[in-house]
Amino acid sequence: MAEMTTSALIDRGVGPAVTPGVPVEVAEGVVRLTASNASMMTGPGTNTYLIGTRRLVVLDPGPDDAEHRARIVEAVAGREVLCVAVTHTHPDHAPGAGPLARVLDAPRAGFAPGPSFEPDLILADGDELGEEGSSLEVLHTPGHASAHCCFILGPQRLAFTGDHVMHGSTVVIRPPDGDVGAYLASLEALAGVRSALEALAPGHGRLIGDPAGAIAEVISHRTAREAMVLDVLANHGPGTPAELTEVVYAGIEEQRRDIATATLWAHLRHLVERGLVKASDAGADEITSRFE
């Protein structure tokens, strides 16, 4: 799920444009099929990836949408599906897994259960999925969600990033499950992947070229946001996340206010962890707390 930014990220989009409902090969043995669930939060829609040639992994089947499911089945074209996997269990990525797995007679795979998702296979950091030549390595990347994973396709030097790194925007980090400290550490982990990556395949939008630059820019954006928060606290005094949103995200559209407040709260919690900010007696884990 996307967050608004105070300044646009560099557009590092590469490869075919996103057209919901139309399967397109974005790398050797990788087909992207985008669900028709475009919105403020999902951009052009949720990307489902079919990875492999004769034996497939279907990644992020998206919402429980019969039309999208039928298109996935058509793209599978009768090939064996080793598993239906998810990067995380948010409602735009995982609810379609159960119905699709039943149609394809395949297990569901994920790091942990969640709303509308119950895995048959529990994944762990370092696990591998898929056929020889298209094997995916699981990289646990908490932050946007505590059970979020990226999947590294070594032969193609491609990382499937779900909502960890997105094309054209930063992501929502909503406590208590979302955590800025974990997110920054996970970005560093992705940047340190053994085989140098050539591109990122996000859960929303086009492929992202220059992975190192994209990851560094997101880290820089988060660091700058926390410096801004500290400056606001120093110059405007203490406040709750909702009160501080009016200053940190001045002029924000009403429809994005809740997203901004949640992400600001996440940054305030991280600053408390670092000893740079204090929370009122209610504690940093309460969005109604005042921070100073």
Protein Blocks (a to p, Z undefined) as FASTA:
>chain_A
ZZddfbdcddfbgcjdddehiacdfbghiacdddfkbcfklonopcdddedjklccdehe
bjadfklmmmmmmmnnopacfbacdfblcfklmmmmmmmmmmnopacddfbdcehiacfb
dcdehiaedjehiaccddddehjbmkbccdddfknopacekjmbcghiacddddfkbcfk
lmmmmmmmmmmgmbacfbdcdfedcddehkllmmmmmmmmmmmmmmmmmmmmmmnopadf
klmmmmmmgoiafklmmmmmmmmmmmmmmmmmnopaccdfkopkbmkbccZZ
